[in-house]
Every structure is written in structure tokens, then in C-alpha cells.
Amino acid sequence: MVTVKDLTQLTVKDLWKEVKEEEDWWGGIKEDTQRLIKRLLESTMDEEIIAQLQVVRYQRSGLRRGYRNGHRKRSLLTEFGLLDNIKVPRDREGIYQPGVLVRYQRRQGQVNEMVQEMFLDGVSTRKVQDVLKPILKAELSAQSVSRIVRSLDIEVRNYHRRRLPDNYRYLFFDGITLKVKGVGGVRKRFVLCVYGITDSGLRELVSFHQASSESEAQWEAFLRDLYERGLEGKQAKLVTTDGCPGLHRALDTVYPYIPRQRCWAHKLRNVASKLRRRNQAECLRQAKKVYLAQTQREATSLFREWANQWRNVEPKAVRCLEADMDEMLPFLNCPKQHWSKIRTTNVIERAFREVRRRTKPMSCFQNSSSVDRIIYGVISHLNKTWKEKPLPQFTHFT
């Protein structure tokens, strides 16, 4: 006998308990419906491929039009919610196309485009799930989001192979280190990058390449790839670097005729590391006057004054700056309004901050392909943001 409850006699706590039980009941109905639809789809596809091949499962003889080749798994968004890990049969020739899934292809394609677009706009794969849940009335699993994002591999490959323009007036080279899982455990991977400013003032992360180190060989391979794809440096007035020895030797080989500028920020950090603490503030304050000079002659004079004052007190610091002084002042030969941007690699370092922001939740990457996708996503997002915002001081070259 069913007991009818008098709702007027129930407390608020009891009422919430009743609501919870109803939610669990409807949730169970939904799960059962999804399992039934999934089984129905898989059975229908199994019948389709049997009809196409004219052979039942495990048949080894008789007339047949082909052979089965296992199955692949895919997700499908339906009006009943998201169905995960649906087994789609395959044939060896790759001819079979599941007709039963056609009606859902358009909707699934739209979802895929949304996920990819959000990823390229800087939304992490974790946040994609939260953003789409109220829109789709269904929850995409982390595996589904990752599977959709992996479809960007073709775009990444095309990005690495595309023809490059040769209209960059200033080029900046630098690298960032990331951790990637490998067969022998976690290892470091270096992402070598080039940033350019065009003759119209457009800033752009031009390309990137994964490497095992920042050696001369690795940098030369990256530079040669840029050169062969069209970036010959004919319009370049200056190349700014952080002073990496391997990069400089590679530049001597591939771009030997472009004037080279060492980053003042990196160099002064090197100088500071050789100073005694009590002298750091004053010594660096005077050294900064060198790059604030208005002419080559004034900068040279200020450097000599600084060197003479500190040579006996801090000889290591003086030698550190003196050794590379010829590559510290080429920026003064460029238009004055560009100086603050081209005397350091800060412009590319700021882009790396966005990379670090995106990769911070990840202790390390699963593989090199995931590194490529994340870097490509960050670069696409930044380039898209910068496209309509050229640097004002670069819009008119003189």
C-alpha cells in the first residue's frame, strides 16, 4: 500500500529531501535513456556495416565486399544530452560512413567550432566545460574537449608550413622552457620564438619551434626554416636578442648582415649579479644613463665615465658590460620613437607571460603535440588581439 504524505505536516528539511529524491529519479531516467540511445546507435551502425560488407561479424569465408577494422570512439551531442564513447565501426578501406549519425553532424560540428574558437581565444580546456554547459544543456567531458582540441593539429601543421612575409622591420628572438613527459620521465623542452614588427606597426608572433636546447644547431635549424619560408630579412633594420650564445652564432650564419641589438634588461641583470649589494642601486642607476643617451657619441661618453668610476670597485660588473658594448647601442641608429621598444626583448617576454598563464595549471605537458597546440592557441589569440591595435610609435617609419 502506497502511503500518501501530507505536505502540510513536512518541515522545510523534509521538503528539500523530497525534491532531492525527485532529482535523483529524473537523473536516473536520463541516464537510462542515454544508454538506450547509445546502444541503439551502435546496433544500427553495426547493421549498416554488415550490409555494406555483406558479411556478418567473425565470418571468414564467402563473398564479401571488404573487411572490418575495429572501431573508433566519438562523442555525439543530442537532444537527450551528450553521448560519450560511442563505438563507430570501421572498414579497412575507410569507405564506411555511418548514415545514422548524419542528422547530428551539423550540431556536433557547431559545438566543435565553438570549443576550438574558445581555445584559440585563450580559454583553458577546463573552463570550456563550464562555459558550454548552460548553453548546450549538457556537460562536455574533459576527454571530449581534449579530443576536439586535438583536431587543431592540422591547423598547427599548416601554421608551421605557411609562407612567411618579409615585411618585418624589427625582429626579436627568445625562448621559453616547458616541461614535457617522455619515455624516460619529465624533460625540458625549449620553445624558440620570433616576434616581428611590420612596416605598418603591426606586432606579431611570427613563428615558433620546439627544440631540445638553445644550442647553435637548434637555433640555426629554426632560423633556416624561417628563411626558406620567405623571411629573408631584407626589410629588417635590427634584430634584438637576450644574448644567447647559440642564437648569436646561428644569426652569424643565417642573418649575418642584419644589425644586432642585445637586450638592455638582460644585460643589466647580468651586471647586477656581479655587484656587491651595497653598490647595486647606485651603479645600475648610472649604467642606465647610457641607454637613455640621445646619440651614439653621448652614450659612448657616458659609458666610459661609468666604467672609469667603477672599474676598480666592481671590475667584474664593468667587464660584463664592456665585453658586449658594441652590441648594446645599435638601436640608436633607428628612429627615436622606436628606441624604448627595440632596446630590450620585453615585447616578446610579455607574450611569454600569457604562455605561462595558460600553462600554470599544468605541472607538465603530456607530449610535444600538446605543447604545439597550447603555444599555437596563445599565439593565435595574441595575434588576433594585436591585429587591430598597431603600435602607434611604429605606424610611420622614418
Secondary structure in CASP SS format (residue, H / E / C, confidence):
PFRMAT SS
TARGET T0000
AUTHOR 0000-0000-0000
METHOD secondary structure of the structure
MODEL  1
M C 1.00
V C 1.00
T C 1.00
V C 1.00
K C 1.00
D C 1.00
L H 1.00
T H 1.00
Q H 1.00
L C 1.00
T C 1.00
V H 1.00
K H 1.00
D H 1.00
L H 1.00
W H 1.00
K H 1.00
E H 1.00
V H 1.00
K H 1.00
E H 1.00
E H 1.00
E H 1.00
D H 1.00
W H 1.00
W H 1.00
G H 1.00
G H 1.00
I H 1.00
K H 1.00
E H 1.00
D H 1.00
T H 1.00
Q H 1.00
R H 1.00
L H 1.00
I H 1.00
K H 1.00
R H 1.00
L H 1.00
L H 1.00
E H 1.00
S H 1.00
T H 1.00
M H 1.00
D H 1.00
E H 1.00
E H 1.00
I H 1.00
I H 1.00
A H 1.00
Q H 1.00
L H 1.00
Q C 1.00
V C 1.00
V C 1.00
R C 1.00
Y C 1.00
Q C 1.00
R C 1.00
S C 1.00
G C 1.00
L C 1.00
R C 1.00
R C 1.00
G C 1.00
Y C 1.00
R E 1.00
N E 1.00
G E 1.00
H E 1.00
R E 1.00
K E 1.00
R E 1.00
S E 1.00
L E 1.00
L E 1.00
T E 1.00
E C 1.00
F C 1.00
G E 1.00
L E 1.00
L E 1.00
D E 1.00
N E 1.00
I E 1.00
K E 1.00
V E 1.00
P E 1.00
R E 1.00
D E 1.00
R C 1.00
E C 1.00
G C 1.00
I C 1.00
Y C 1.00
Q C 1.00
P C 1.00
G H 1.00
V H 1.00
L H 1.00
V H 1.00
R H 1.00
Y H 1.00
Q H 1.00
R H 1.00
R H 1.00
Q H 1.00
G H 1.00
Q H 1.00
V H 1.00
N H 1.00
E H 1.00
M H 1.00
V H 1.00
Q H 1.00
E H 1.00
M H 1.00
F H 1.00
L H 1.00
D C 1.00
G C 1.00
V C 1.00
S C 1.00
T H 1.00
R H 1.00
K H 1.00
V H 1.00
Q H 1.00
D H 1.00
V H 1.00
L H 1.00
K H 1.00
P H 1.00
I H 1.00
L H 1.00
K C 1.00
A C 1.00
E C 1.00
L C 1.00
S C 1.00
A H 1.00
Q H 1.00
S H 1.00
V H 1.00
S H 1.00
R H 1.00
I H 1.00
V H 1.00
R H 1.00
S C 1.00
L C 1.00
D H 1.00
I H 1.00
E H 1.00
V H 1.00
R H 1.00
N H 1.00
Y H 1.00
H H 1.00
R H 1.00
R C 1.00
R C 1.00
L C 1.00
P C 1.00
D C 1.00
N C 1.00
Y E 1.00
R E 1.00
Y E 1.00
L E 1.00
F E 1.00
F E 1.00
D E 1.00
G E 1.00
I E 1.00
T E 1.00
L E 1.00
K E 1.00
V E 1.00
K E 1.00
G E 1.00
V C 1.00
G C 1.00
G E 1.00
V E 1.00
R E 1.00
K E 1.00
R E 1.00
F E 1.00
V E 1.00
L E 1.00
C E 1.00
V E 1.00
Y E 1.00
G E 1.00
I E 1.00
T E 1.00
D C 1.00
S C 1.00
G C 1.00
L C 1.00
R E 1.00
E E 1.00
L E 1.00
V E 1.00
S E 1.00
F E 1.00
H E 1.00
Q E 1.00
A E 1.00
S C 1.00
S C 1.00
E C 1.00
S C 1.00
E H 1.00
A H 1.00
Q H 1.00
W H 1.00
E H 1.00
A H 1.00
F H 1.00
L H 1.00
R H 1.00
D H 1.00
L H 1.00
Y H 1.00
E H 1.00
R C 1.00
G C 1.00
L C 1.00
E C 1.00
G C 1.00
K C 1.00
Q C 1.00
A C 1.00
K C 1.00
L E 1.00
V E 1.00
T E 1.00
T E 1.00
D C 1.00
G C 1.00
C C 1.00
P H 1.00
G H 1.00
L H 1.00
H H 1.00
R H 1.00
A H 1.00
L H 1.00
D H 1.00
T H 1.00
V H 1.00
Y C 1.00
P C 1.00
Y C 1.00
I C 1.00
P C 1.00
R E 1.00
Q E 1.00
R E 1.00
C C 1.00
W H 1.00
A H 1.00
H H 1.00
K H 1.00
L H 1.00
R H 1.00
N H 1.00
V H 1.00
A H 1.00
S H 1.00
K C 1.00
L C 1.00
R C 1.00
R H 1.00
R H 1.00
N H 1.00
Q H 1.00
A H 1.00
E H 1.00
C H 1.00
L H 1.00
R H 1.00
Q H 1.00
A H 1.00
K H 1.00
K H 1.00
V H 1.00
Y H 1.00
L C 1.00
A C 1.00
Q C 1.00
T C 1.00
Q H 1.00
R H 1.00
E H 1.00
A H 1.00
T H 1.00
S H 1.00
L H 1.00
F H 1.00
R H 1.00
E H 1.00
W H 1.00
A H 1.00
N H 1.00
Q H 1.00
W H 1.00
R C 1.00
N C 1.00
V C 1.00
E C 1.00
P H 1.00
K H 1.00
A H 1.00
V H 1.00
R H 1.00
C H 1.00
L H 1.00
E H 1.00
A C 1.00
D C 1.00
M H 1.00
D H 1.00
E H 1.00
M C 1.00
L C 1.00
P H 1.00
F H 1.00
L H 1.00
N H 1.00
C C 1.00
P C 1.00
K H 1.00
Q H 1.00
H H 1.00
W H 1.00
S H 1.00
K H 1.00
I H 1.00
R C 1.00
T C 1.00
T C 1.00
N H 1.00
V H 1.00
I H 1.00
E H 1.00
R H 1.00
A H 1.00
F H 1.00
R H 1.00
E H 1.00
V H 1.00
R H 1.00
R H 1.00
R H 1.00
T H 1.00
K C 1.00
P C 1.00
M C 1.00
S C 1.00
C C 1.00
F E 1.00
Q C 1.00
N C 1.00
S H 1.00
S H 1.00
S H 1.00
V H 1.00
D H 1.00
R H 1.00
I H 1.00
I H 1.00
Y H 1.00
G H 1.00
V H 1.00
I H 1.00
S H 1.00
H H 1.00
L H 1.00
N H 1.00
K H 1.00
T H 1.00
W H 1.00
K H 1.00
E C 1.00
K C 1.00
P C 1.00
L C 1.00
P H 1.00
Q H 1.00
F H 1.00
T C 1.00
H C 1.00
F C 1.00
T C 1.00
END
